[in-house]
């Protein structure tokens, strides 16, 4: 069973290429997380939001990472962090071209 973690938060900082450069080291660290298959980084400069969608191979690692990530975001000064964990319906996701493996 796969799990999606969806996180977003108000972000009044950098976006686009500037964000990619500033957070490259963090991205490399996140890529090493236990149970993580992939992360999609999200941003909405108009609404001043950022976040991500993560695919984990188990619920425990998704929950563990959410706790770790929330603490990290709070240490950076972020608040109003919103997060949800969902089970992935793999049969339907495959039919709609989802890539569920590394």
C-alpha positions in Angstrom: 0.0 0.0 0.0 1.3 3.5 -0.9 0.5 6.7 0.9 0.4 10.3 -0.3 1.4 13.1 2.1 0.2 16.5 1.0 1.7 19.6 2.8 1.2 23.3 2.1 1.9 26.5 4.1 2.0 30.3 3.6 5.3 31.2 2.0 6.2 34.9 1.5 9.6 34.1 0.1 11.4 33.1 -3.0 9.9 31.1 -5.9 10.9 29.4 -9.1 14.6 29.1 -10.0 15.7 31.1 -7.0 13.8 28.7 -4.7 15.3 25.7 -6.6 18.8 27.0 -6.0 18.2 27.9 -2.4 16.7 24.6 -1.4 18.8 22.2 -3.5 20.7 20.9 -0.4 17.4 20.4 1.4 15.9 18.5 -1.6 18.9 16.2 -1.6 18.4 15.5 2.1 14.7 14.8 1.6 15.4 12.4 -1.2 17.2 10.1 1.4 14.1 9.8 3.6 13.2 6.3 4.6 10.1 5.1 2.7 10.0 8.1 0.3 9.4 7.2 -3.3 9.3 10.7 -4.7 8.3 14.3 -3.8 6.8 16.9 -6.1 7.6 20.5 -4.9 4.6 22.9 -5.2 4.5 26.6 -5.2 1.9 29.4 -5.9 3.5 32.8 -6.0 0.2 34.6 -6.5 -1.3 33.1 -3.4 2.1 33.0 -1.5 2.0 29.3 -0.8 4.5 26.5 -1.1 4.6 22.8 -0.2 4.8 19.4 -1.6 3.2 16.1 -2.5 5.1 13.0 -1.3 4.6 9.4 -2.2 5.7 6.9 0.6 5.8 3.2 0.5 4.2 2.9 4.0 2.1 4.9 6.4 4.5 4.9 9.3 7.3 6.6 7.3 4.8 9.2 6.0 3.7 10.0 9.5 7.3 10.1 10.8 8.3 12.4 8.0 5.3 14.7 8.6 6.4 15.1 12.2 10.0 15.8 11.2 9.0 18.2 8.4 6.5 20.1 10.5 9.2 20.7 13.2 11.7 21.8 10.5 9.2 24.2 8.9 8.4 25.7 12.3 12.1 26.1 13.0 12.3 28.1 9.8 9.5 30.4 11.1 6.6 28.9 9.2 3.1 28.5 10.7 -0.3 27.5 9.6 1.1 24.3 8.1 -1.6 22.1 6.6 -1.0 18.4 6.0 -3.0 15.3 5.1 -2.1 11.7 4.5 -4.1 9.6 2.0 -4.0 5.9 1.0 -3.4 5.6 -2.7 -5.9 3.6 -4.8 -3.2 2.0 -6.8 -5.5 0.3 -9.3 -7.2 3.5 -10.4 -4.0 5.5 -10.2 -2.3 3.1 -12.6 -5.2 3.5 -15.0 -4.6 7.3 -15.0 -0.9 7.0 -15.7 0.5 7.5 -12.1 4.1 6.4 -11.5 4.0 4.6 -8.2 7.6 3.2 -8.1 11.1 4.7 -8.0 
